[in-house]
Amino acid sequence: MQLRVATWNLNMRTVKRPVPTWVGQELVGLKADVAVLTEYVPGREDRPLPEVLAAGGAASVSVSDDRGAGDNRILIATKERHRLGPIPQPDLDLESAHANFLSVTLESGVVVVGFRMPEYSKTPGGFARLWDWLFDALAPYRGRDLILAGDLNADFVRSRDRKLRLAERFADVGLQLVPVADGVSYRGRSGSGTRIDHVFVGGALRGISGSYSWEAIDREHPGCRGCSHGVPDHALLAVSVQQIGRAHV
């Protein structure tokens, strides 16, 4: 089995703008088996994005709960039908933690986890607390066919990320990073960039290759580098994943 997995940060809450029509068109045209969208806020579209994705071939679309906070959320759309779970959203007294996590299980048994690490720069302890929660939540599923995708707000080479031993801790729970040859997933105003959007896989799944694409954004907003158009402000990451044998269930 081979899967095409995509993840995209839509940047909806930052500027409170609806999802442009071309975003839905781009996602439908990609024909991903699994799409994980971060920074999604329902009710700000001309046409609800779940409806667009369902009409484009998604059998199931789920959105994380935000407890009425109007927070950034996770949207997961899959060609295969899925059910919610098995990992519940975090119950932490930590701003935005609850809404930025969602897990679903495909009919084939593959667990899909969508995750965005909020920007806790003003409260650095938030990074450590939520990472600890995530790795504790993932540990029981070591060896299970699992896909984790989203905006992790980590490039694994910054001093903060090295201090938290993120690369080693993903390996400890049996997850491997899907390789991306080149490019960046976020571009700053100065032209510099970083890789903070990722896909990890575990169990019998193997990441084949991936790519960061700015094609749609550059087409719609030529010359944009950290400009204020709002939606989205990260590259679209698409990866190929292959199942090798059978994983433990």
Buried (B, 14 or more C-beta within 10 A) or exposed (E): EEBBBBBBBBBBBBEEBBBBEBBBEBBBEBEBBBBBBBBBBBEBBEEBBBEBBBEBEBEBBBBBBBEEEEBBBBBBBBBBEBEBEEBEBBEBEBBBBBBBBBBBBBEEEBBBBBBBBBEBEEEEEBBEBBBEBBBEBBEEBBBBBBBBBBBBBBBBEEEBBEEBBBBEBBEEBBBBBBEBEEBBBBBEEEEEBBBBBBBBBBBBBBBEEBBBBBEBBEEBBEEBEEEEBBBBBBBBBBBBBEBEEEBEE
